[in-house]
Amino acid sequence: MGDNKSAQQPDVNEQIKVRMEKLKNLQDAGKDPFQITKYDVTHHTDEIRAIYEAHEKELLGDRPAVNTEGLDEQQAREAVTADYNERRAIMDASPINVSFAGRMMFKRVMGKASFCNIADLKGRMQAYISRDAIGEEAYADFKKSDIGDIFGIKGFIFRTKTGEISVHAEEITLLSKSLQVLPEKFHGITDTDMRYRQRYVDLIMNPEVKETFVKRSKIIKEIRKFLDGRDFMEVETPTLVSNAGGAAARPFETHYNALDEDVKLRISLELYLKRLIVGGLERVYEIGRVYRNEGVDTRHNPEFTLMELYQAYTDYEGMMELTESMFRHLAETVCGTTKITYNGTEIDLGKPFRRLTMNDAIKEYAGVDFDTIKTDEEAKALAKERGIEFEERHTKGDIINLFFEEYCEENLIQPTFIMDHPLAISPLTKKKPSDPEKVERFELFINTWEMCNAYSELNDPIDQRERFAQQDKNAENGDEEAQHTDEDFLNALAVGMPPTGGIGYGIDRLVMLLTDSPAIRDVLLFPTMKSLDK
């Protein structure tokens, strides 16, 4: 079996050797492609198609299709050929000249003329290469070219007999010699690891992958446009920090040589952005990388893109309105519809999002009413009864969260705001005036995933100091994700922060949802991968 396979697939090393030799021959002949520094591209492949179709409409607009009724096969063929030749003559009499460039993905040599397929940013285009048009020597060189080589092609547009818009080359230039062999196929589950490690090959081989990343860029552009329309200002804050706060996560640690200090990579953007609200900037946001020292799975990568925004003089209700409007705007502008499909399930972003308190969600999906449970002991007894694992240090608030994760998340497919979390798991959030055990917070769930997390921000420096003290205690009791007291942040709050609504969105998850991508690695150009053993 093994022998048969190698007979079909020539040794890659052998092929690479042949390509190196071809390059050397070109260099010896004074045709080193790597000495070329630029190429004048006038059109991309999609534009070539569009301008030719418009030109055809103009010149051949009212021309009827060829009629072969009542003709035998031979006559019909002749009539079709005659019609094609007449159309070609009309079109070729006023040719459109173009110059485009890209990677050769396919080549078929047929004696004095050949076809090849060139891929650029916008798609693929067939080129017709004939010895008579480009000359003996250039044609001989072209015949020796390889799949993967990068060419510049100048010529005029025409439509082949089979109806494909193509470029009739009049001059071709080898711009880069590919010395590595492209895989035959580069998709399917077996190759995902390779696709993520060599994204450049993935982008060459799989046009739909390129489409995902074009869409990702568009999503971020539309978010900026949306926030710009609401007078938000984009800012940047430090990624290297002495105290990584603003979320429950383990940070990465590193060392700053010049100051001989250990520092951490940020896990969130929150505490710096709030300082800017104190400074009077009123509406700020940042889209940036954050780093969390945790595992990798289909929804988590240790470095990911977070967007956080803060708006003075509003609360979590204001954040709900903003979120709903923004998600709807993104669906309309990026997907063209508010009804999107993820993994075969239709998700409607056009309807008002459902609103449910965390306790009501637990009541609905687990049949337990935590509003009637008063003590930590009662809550723990309930968790034991339901087989939910908890730690000794956990309080009723932590148990509520564990119940929610166990019973509710899997049911939240359509957009749902889960509101009014327990105080214990929300150290930076304002208490609800009507119920001090709860806070003014929501998480938006879509397709069972948490899409964002928002608060009416805590602006009381005395309360905030007490909450930080509790977090410090949690850290001493073994909570590796606890936050720590941040004195400068407390100083900022003491200067005075207006009532503020704030929110954080995981951009990668949002992109997954809007591009129907199964894993976070599919929307990160270069996801974190374990090093291959050298």
C-alpha positions as CSV (number, residue, x, y, z in Angstrom):
1,M,0.0,0.0,0.0
2,G,2.8,2.4,1.0
3,D,4.7,1.9,-2.3
4,N,1.6,2.6,-4.3
5,K,1.0,5.9,-2.5
6,S,4.5,7.1,-3.1
7,A,4.2,6.2,-6.7
8,Q,1.2,8.5,-7.0
9,Q,2.8,11.3,-5.0
10,P,6.4,12.1,-6.0
11,D,8.7,12.7,-3.1
12,V,8.2,16.3,-1.9
13,N,11.9,16.7,-1.2
14,E,12.6,15.7,-4.8
15,Q,10.1,18.3,-6.1
16,I,11.7,21.0,-3.9
17,K,15.1,20.0,-5.3
18,V,13.8,20.4,-8.9
19,R,12.3,23.8,-8.0
20,M,15.6,25.0,-6.5
21,E,17.3,23.9,-9.7
22,K,14.8,25.8,-11.9
23,L,15.4,29.0,-9.8
24,K,19.2,28.6,-10.3
25,N,18.7,28.2,-14.0
26,L,16.6,31.4,-14.1
27,Q,19.3,33.3,-12.0
28,D,22.1,32.0,-14.3
29,A,20.1,33.3,-17.3
30,G,19.7,36.8,-15.7
31,K,16.0,36.2,-14.9
32,D,16.1,36.1,-11.1
33,P,12.4,36.8,-10.0
34,F,13.6,37.9,-6.6
35,Q,15.3,40.9,-8.0
36,I,11.9,42.4,-9.2
37,T,10.8,45.0,-6.7
38,K,7.3,45.9,-7.9
39,Y,4.6,45.2,-10.4
40,D,1.9,47.6,-11.8
41,V,-1.5,46.0,-11.0
42,T,-4.4,47.8,-12.5
43,H,-7.3,45.5,-11.6
44,H,-8.2,42.7,-9.3
45,T,-10.0,39.6,-10.6
46,D,-13.5,40.6,-9.5
47,E,-13.1,44.0,-11.2
48,I,-11.9,42.3,-14.4
49,R,-15.1,40.3,-14.5
50,A,-17.3,43.2,-13.7
51,I,-15.9,45.6,-16.3
52,Y,-16.0,42.9,-19.1
53,E,-19.6,42.1,-18.3
54,A,-20.5,45.8,-18.5
55,H,-18.6,46.2,-21.7
56,E,-20.4,43.1,-23.2
57,K,-23.8,44.6,-22.2
58,E,-22.8,47.8,-24.0
59,L,-21.6,46.2,-27.2
60,L,-23.7,43.0,-27.5
61,G,-26.7,44.1,-25.4
62,D,-29.5,43.4,-27.9
63,R,-27.8,40.5,-29.7
64,P,-30.1,37.5,-29.6
65,A,-28.7,34.1,-28.5
66,V,-27.8,31.7,-31.4
67,N,-30.8,29.7,-32.7
68,T,-30.0,26.1,-33.5
69,E,-33.5,24.8,-33.9
70,G,-34.0,22.3,-36.7
71,L,-30.2,21.9,-37.3
72,D,-28.4,18.6,-37.0
73,E,-25.5,18.3,-34.6
74,Q,-22.8,19.3,-37.0
75,Q,-24.7,22.4,-38.3
76,A,-25.6,23.4,-34.7
77,R,-21.9,23.2,-33.7
78,E,-21.0,25.4,-36.7
79,A,-23.7,27.9,-35.9
80,V,-22.5,28.2,-32.3
81,T,-18.9,28.6,-33.5
82,A,-19.8,31.3,-36.0
83,D,-21.9,33.1,-33.4
84,Y,-19.0,33.0,-31.0
85,N,-16.5,34.2,-33.6
86,E,-18.7,37.2,-34.4
87,R,-19.1,38.1,-30.8
88,R,-15.4,37.8,-30.3
89,A,-14.7,40.0,-33.3
90,I,-17.0,42.8,-32.0
91,M,-15.5,42.6,-28.5
92,D,-11.8,42.3,-29.6
93,A,-12.2,45.3,-31.8
94,S,-12.4,47.5,-28.7
95,P,-10.3,45.5,-26.2
96,I,-10.0,46.3,-22.5
97,N,-6.4,45.9,-21.4
98,V,-5.7,44.9,-17.8
99,S,-2.7,44.0,-15.7
100,F,-3.2,41.7,-12.7
101,A,-1.1,39.5,-10.5
102,G,-1.4,36.6,-8.1
103,R,-0.5,33.0,-7.4
104,M,-0.8,30.3,-10.1
105,M,-3.2,27.6,-8.7
106,F,-3.7,25.5,-11.8
107,K,-1.9,25.1,-15.2
108,R,-2.8,23.1,-18.3
109,V,-0.2,23.1,-21.1
110,M,-1.4,22.2,-24.6
111,G,1.3,22.6,-27.2
112,K,1.5,26.2,-28.4
113,A,-1.2,27.4,-25.9
114,S,-1.9,26.9,-22.3
115,F,-4.4,27.9,-19.6
116,C,-3.6,28.8,-16.0
117,N,-5.6,30.0,-13.1
118,I,-4.3,33.0,-11.0
119,A,-5.6,33.7,-7.5
120,D,-5.4,37.2,-6.0
121,L,-7.1,38.9,-3.0
122,K,-10.5,39.0,-4.7
123,G,-10.7,35.6,-6.3
124,R,-9.4,33.6,-9.3
125,M,-9.1,34.4,-13.0
126,Q,-8.2,32.2,-15.9
127,A,-5.4,33.4,-18.2
128,Y,-4.8,32.1,-21.7
129,I,-1.1,31.9,-22.5
130,S,-0.1,31.4,-26.1
131,R,3.4,31.1,-27.6
132,D,2.5,33.5,-30.5
133,A,1.3,36.2,-28.1
134,I,4.1,36.2,-25.6
135,G,7.0,34.9,-27.6
136,E,9.0,31.7,-27.9
137,E,11.4,32.2,-25.0
138,A,8.8,33.5,-22.5
139,Y,6.5,30.6,-23.4
140,A,9.3,28.1,-22.8
141,D,9.9,29.6,-19.4
142,F,6.2,29.5,-18.6
143,K,6.1,25.8,-19.4
144,K,8.7,25.2,-16.7
145,S,6.7,27.2,-14.1
146,D,5.2,25.5,-11.0
147,I,1.9,25.6,-9.1
148,G,2.4,28.3,-6.4
149,D,4.6,30.6,-8.5
150,I,3.5,34.2,-8.5
151,F,2.9,35.9,-11.8
152,G,2.1,39.3,-13.2
153,I,0.0,39.1,-16.4
154,K,-0.8,41.9,-18.9
155,G,-3.3,41.4,-21.6
156,F,-6.9,41.9,-22.8
157,I,-10.1,40.4,-21.5
158,F,-12.2,37.9,-23.5
159,R,-14.8,35.2,-23.0
160,T,-13.8,31.6,-23.9
161,K,-16.0,29.4,-26.0
162,T,-17.2,27.7,-22.8
163,G,-18.2,31.0,-21.5
164,E,-15.5,31.8,-19.0
165,I,-14.2,35.3,-18.7
166,S,-10.4,35.2,-19.1
167,V,-7.4,37.3,-19.8
168,H,-5.5,36.8,-23.1
169,A,-1.9,37.3,-21.9
170,E,0.3,39.5,-24.0
171,E,3.1,39.7,-21.5
172,I,3.8,37.6,-18.4
173,T,6.3,38.1,-15.6
174,L,7.4,35.6,-13.0
175,L,7.4,37.7,-9.8
176,S,8.3,35.1,-7.2
177,K,9.3,31.4,-7.5
178,S,7.6,29.1,-5.1
179,L,10.2,26.7,-3.6
180,Q,7.8,24.8,-1.5
181,V,5.1,22.4,-2.7
182,L,1.5,23.4,-2.0
183,P,-0.6,20.5,-0.6
184,E,-3.2,18.9,-3.0
185,K,-6.0,19.6,-0.5
186,F,-5.7,21.6,2.7
187,H,-9.0,21.1,4.4
188,G,-10.9,18.5,6.3
189,I,-10.6,17.6,10.0
190,T,-7.2,15.8,9.7
191,D,-5.4,18.9,8.6
192,T,-6.9,21.4,11.0
193,D,-3.7,21.4,13.1
194,M,-1.6,22.1,10.1
195,R,-4.1,24.7,8.9
196,Y,-3.7,26.7,12.1
197,R,0.1,26.3,12.2
198,Q,0.5,27.4,8.6
199,R,-2.4,29.8,8.2
200,Y,-0.7,31.3,5.1
201,V,-1.1,28.0,3.2
202,D,-4.7,27.7,4.6
203,L,-5.5,31.1,3.2
204,I,-4.1,30.1,-0.2
205,M,-5.9,26.8,-0.4
206,N,-9.3,27.6,1.1
207,P,-11.1,30.8,-0.1
208,E,-13.8,30.4,2.5
209,V,-11.2,30.9,5.2
210,K,-10.1,34.2,3.7
211,E,-13.7,35.2,3.6
212,T,-14.0,34.6,7.4
213,F,-11.1,37.0,8.1
214,V,-12.3,39.6,5.7
215,K,-15.6,39.5,7.6
216,R,-13.8,39.7,10.9
217,S,-12.1,42.9,9.8
218,K,-15.5,44.3,8.7
219,I,-17.1,43.5,12.1
220,I,-14.5,45.5,13.9
221,K,-14.8,48.3,11.4
222,E,-18.6,48.4,11.9
223,I,-18.2,48.3,15.7
224,R,-16.0,51.4,15.5
225,K,-18.5,53.1,13.2
226,F,-21.4,52.3,15.5
227,L,-19.6,53.7,18.6
228,D,-18.4,56.7,16.7
229,G,-22.1,57.5,15.9
230,R,-22.6,57.5,19.7
231,D,-19.7,59.9,20.4
232,F,-17.4,57.3,21.9
233,M,-13.7,57.9,21.9
234,E,-11.2,55.1,21.2
235,V,-8.3,54.9,23.6
236,E,-5.4,52.6,24.4
237,T,-4.2,51.4,27.9
238,P,-1.2,49.4,29.1
239,T,-0.8,45.7,28.4
240,L,2.0,45.3,31.0
241,V,0.7,46.0,34.4
242,S,1.8,45.6,38.0
243,N,-1.7,44.5,39.2
244,A,-3.8,42.6,36.7
245,G,-7.4,43.3,37.7
246,G,-10.8,43.8,36.3
247,A,-11.7,40.1,35.8
248,A,-11.5,36.7,37.5
249,A,-8.6,35.0,35.7
250,R,-5.0,33.9,36.2
251,P,-2.5,36.3,34.6
252,F,0.7,35.6,32.7
253,E,3.7,36.9,34.5
254,T,6.9,38.3,33.0
255,H,9.9,40.3,34.1
256,Y,10.8,43.9,33.3
257,N,14.7,44.0,33.2
258,A,15.2,47.8,33.1
259,L,13.2,48.2,36.4
260,D,14.0,44.8,37.8
261,E,10.3,44.3,38.5
262,D,7.9,41.4,37.9
263,V,4.9,42.6,35.9
264,K,1.8,40.9,34.5
265,L,0.0,40.9,31.2
266,R,-3.4,42.5,31.5
267,I,-6.4,40.2,31.8
268,S,-9.0,43.0,31.3
269,L,-9.2,46.7,30.3
270,E,-11.5,47.8,33.0
271,L,-9.5,49.6,35.7
272,Y,-7.7,51.9,33.4
273,L,-10.8,52.8,31.3
274,K,-12.6,53.7,34.5
275,R,-9.7,56.0,35.5
276,L,-10.5,57.8,32.2
277,I,-14.1,58.2,33.2
278,V,-12.9,59.8,36.4
279,G,-10.7,62.1,34.2
280,G,-13.8,63.3,32.5
281,L,-13.6,61.5,29.1
282,E,-17.3,60.4,29.6
283,R,-17.5,57.8,26.7
284,V,-14.4,55.6,26.1
285,Y,-13.8,52.2,24.5
286,E,-10.8,50.1,23.7
287,I,-10.5,47.1,21.4
288,G,-7.3,45.2,22.4
289,R,-5.6,41.9,23.2
290,V,-5.9,40.5,26.7
291,Y,-4.1,37.5,28.2
292,R,-5.5,34.8,30.5
293,N,-3.3,32.0,31.7
294,E,-5.8,29.2,31.2
295,G,-6.6,26.3,28.9
296,V,-7.4,26.2,25.2
297,D,-10.7,24.9,24.0
298,T,-13.2,25.7,21.2
299,R,-14.2,29.0,22.9
300,H,-11.0,29.9,24.7
301,N,-7.5,31.0,23.5
302,P,-5.0,32.4,26.1
303,E,-4.7,35.7,24.2
304,F,-8.0,37.1,22.7
305,T,-9.5,40.3,21.6
306,L,-11.7,42.1,24.2
307,M,-13.7,45.3,23.7
308,E,-14.7,47.3,26.7
309,L,-16.6,50.5,26.8
310,Y,-17.7,52.9,29.6
311,Q,-20.3,55.5,29.4
312,A,-20.8,58.1,32.2
313,Y,-24.3,59.0,33.5
314,T,-25.9,55.7,32.4
315,D,-26.4,52.3,34.0
316,Y,-26.7,48.6,33.0
317,E,-30.1,49.3,31.4
318,G,-28.3,51.8,29.1
319,M,-25.8,49.1,28.3
320,M,-28.6,46.6,27.4
321,E,-30.0,49.1,24.9
322,L,-26.5,49.8,23.4
323,T,-25.7,46.1,23.1
324,E,-29.0,45.1,21.5
325,S,-28.7,48.0,19.0
326,M,-25.1,47.1,18.2
327,F,-25.6,43.4,17.7
328,R,-28.5,44.2,15.4
329,H,-26.4,46.8,13.5
330,L,-23.6,44.2,13.0
331,A,-26.0,41.5,11.8
332,E,-27.5,43.9,9.2
333,T,-24.3,45.4,7.9
334,V,-22.1,42.3,8.0
335,C,-24.5,39.4,7.4
336,G,-27.2,41.4,5.5
337,T,-30.0,40.1,7.8
338,T,-30.9,40.0,11.5
339,K,-31.8,36.3,11.2
340,I,-28.5,34.5,11.2
341,T,-27.7,30.7,11.3
342,Y,-25.2,29.2,13.6
343,N,-24.5,25.5,13.1
344,G,-27.9,25.0,11.5
345,T,-29.8,26.9,14.3
346,E,-31.5,30.1,13.4
347,I,-30.8,32.9,15.8
348,D,-33.0,36.0,15.6
349,L,-31.2,39.3,16.5
350,G,-34.1,41.3,15.1
351,K,-36.6,40.6,18.0
352,P,-36.3,42.3,21.4
353,F,-33.8,40.2,23.5
354,R,-35.3,38.3,26.4
355,R,-34.6,39.6,29.9
356,L,-34.4,37.2,32.8
357,T,-32.8,37.6,36.3
358,M,-30.3,34.9,37.3
359,N,-32.5,33.6,40.1
360,D,-35.6,33.5,37.7
361,A,-33.5,31.5,35.2
362,I,-32.5,29.0,37.9
363,K,-36.2,28.8,39.0
364,E,-37.2,28.1,35.4
365,Y,-34.5,25.6,34.5
366,A,-33.6,24.0,37.8
367,G,-36.8,24.4,39.8
368,V,-35.0,26.1,42.7
369,D,-35.9,29.5,44.1
370,F,-32.8,31.1,45.6
371,D,-34.7,34.1,46.8
372,T,-36.2,31.9,49.5
373,I,-32.8,30.5,50.6
374,K,-31.3,32.7,53.3
375,T,-27.9,31.2,54.4
376,D,-24.7,29.8,52.8
377,E,-25.3,26.5,54.7
378,E,-28.8,26.0,53.1
379,A,-27.3,26.8,49.7
380,K,-24.4,24.3,50.2
381,A,-26.9,21.6,51.3
382,L,-28.9,22.2,48.1
383,A,-25.7,21.9,46.0
384,K,-24.8,18.6,47.7
385,E,-28.4,17.3,47.1
386,R,-28.1,18.1,43.4
387,G,-24.5,16.8,43.1
388,I,-23.0,20.2,42.3
389,E,-19.3,20.4,43.4
390,F,-18.3,23.5,45.4
391,E,-15.4,24.6,47.5
392,E,-15.5,25.2,51.3
393,R,-14.9,29.0,50.8
394,H,-18.0,29.3,48.6
395,T,-20.9,31.4,49.7
396,K,-24.6,31.4,48.7
397,G,-23.7,33.8,45.8
398,D,-21.1,31.4,44.4
399,I,-23.5,28.5,44.7
400,I,-26.1,30.5,42.7
401,N,-23.6,30.9,39.9
402,L,-22.7,27.2,39.9
403,F,-26.4,26.3,39.6
404,F,-26.8,28.8,36.8
405,E,-23.9,27.3,34.9
406,E,-25.1,23.7,35.5
407,Y,-28.8,24.2,34.6
408,C,-29.4,27.3,32.6
409,E,-26.6,28.1,30.1
410,E,-27.3,25.2,27.8
411,N,-30.9,26.4,27.3
412,L,-30.0,30.0,26.3
413,I,-29.9,29.8,22.5
414,Q,-31.8,33.0,21.5
415,P,-30.4,36.3,22.8
416,T,-31.1,36.5,26.5
417,F,-29.9,39.1,29.0
418,I,-29.3,37.3,32.4
419,M,-29.5,40.0,35.0
420,D,-28.9,40.8,38.7
421,H,-26.1,38.5,39.7
422,P,-25.1,37.7,43.3
423,L,-22.8,40.3,45.0
424,A,-20.2,37.6,45.9
425,I,-19.2,37.1,42.2
426,S,-19.3,40.8,41.2
427,P,-16.6,42.8,43.0
428,L,-16.7,45.8,40.7
429,T,-20.5,46.3,40.4
430,K,-23.1,48.5,42.1
431,K,-25.5,46.8,44.5
432,K,-29.2,46.9,43.6
433,P,-30.8,49.5,45.8
434,S,-33.8,47.2,46.3
435,D,-31.7,44.1,47.2
436,P,-28.2,44.5,48.5
437,E,-27.4,40.8,48.0
438,K,-27.6,41.4,44.2
439,V,-25.9,43.7,41.8
440,E,-26.9,45.7,38.7
441,R,-25.1,43.4,36.2
442,F,-26.0,41.4,33.1
443,E,-24.5,38.9,30.8
444,L,-25.8,38.4,27.3
445,F,-26.1,34.7,26.3
446,I,-26.6,33.6,22.7
447,N,-26.2,30.0,21.5
448,T,-25.4,29.0,25.1
449,W,-22.3,31.3,25.1
450,E,-21.7,34.3,27.3
451,M,-21.2,37.1,24.7
452,C,-20.6,40.0,27.1
453,N,-20.6,41.1,30.7
454,A,-21.9,44.5,31.9
455,Y,-22.4,46.5,35.1
456,S,-23.7,49.6,36.6
457,E,-20.2,50.4,37.8
458,L,-19.3,50.6,41.5
459,N,-18.2,54.2,42.1
460,D,-18.1,54.1,45.9
461,P,-14.5,54.0,47.0
462,I,-15.3,52.8,50.5
463,D,-17.4,49.9,49.3
464,Q,-14.8,49.1,46.6
465,R,-12.0,48.9,49.2
466,E,-14.1,46.4,51.2
467,R,-14.7,44.3,48.1
468,F,-11.0,44.3,47.2
469,A,-10.3,43.2,50.8
470,Q,-12.6,40.3,50.4
471,Q,-10.9,39.4,47.1
472,D,-7.5,39.5,48.9
473,K,-8.9,37.1,51.4
474,N,-10.2,34.8,48.7
475,A,-6.7,34.8,47.2
476,E,-5.3,33.8,50.5
477,N,-7.8,31.0,50.7
478,G,-6.6,29.6,47.4
479,D,-8.7,31.4,44.7
480,E,-6.1,31.8,41.9
481,E,-8.5,34.0,40.0
482,A,-9.2,36.5,42.7
483,Q,-8.4,40.2,42.2
484,H,-6.2,42.3,44.4
485,T,-6.4,45.7,46.0
486,D,-5.4,48.4,43.5
487,E,-4.5,51.5,45.5
488,D,-4.2,53.8,42.5
489,F,-7.6,52.8,41.3
490,L,-9.1,53.4,44.7
491,N,-7.4,56.8,44.7
492,A,-9.1,57.5,41.3
493,L,-12.5,56.5,42.7
494,A,-11.9,58.8,45.7
495,V,-11.3,61.7,43.3
496,G,-14.9,60.9,42.2
497,M,-16.4,58.8,39.4
498,P,-19.9,59.7,38.0
499,P,-22.5,56.9,37.8
500,T,-21.3,54.9,34.8
501,G,-22.4,51.9,32.7
502,G,-19.7,49.6,31.5
503,I,-19.5,46.5,29.4
504,G,-16.9,44.0,28.0
505,Y,-17.4,42.0,24.8
506,G,-15.4,39.0,23.6
507,I,-14.8,40.0,20.0
508,D,-13.6,36.5,18.9
509,R,-16.9,34.8,20.1
510,L,-18.9,37.5,18.3
511,V,-17.0,36.8,15.1
512,M,-17.5,33.1,15.5
513,L,-21.3,33.7,15.8
514,L,-21.5,36.0,12.8
515,T,-19.3,33.8,10.5
516,D,-20.8,30.5,11.7
517,S,-17.3,29.3,12.7
518,P,-17.2,26.2,15.0
519,A,-14.1,27.1,17.0
520,I,-12.3,30.2,18.2
521,R,-9.2,29.1,16.3
522,D,-11.1,29.5,13.1
523,V,-11.4,33.2,13.7
524,L,-7.9,33.9,15.0
525,L,-5.3,34.2,12.2
526,F,-2.6,32.7,14.4
527,P,-4.1,30.8,17.3
528,T,-1.9,29.6,20.2
529,M,-0.5,26.1,19.3
530,K,1.7,23.8,21.4
531,S,5.2,23.8,19.9
532,L,6.0,20.9,17.7
533,D,8.9,18.9,19.1
534,K,12.0,20.1,17.3
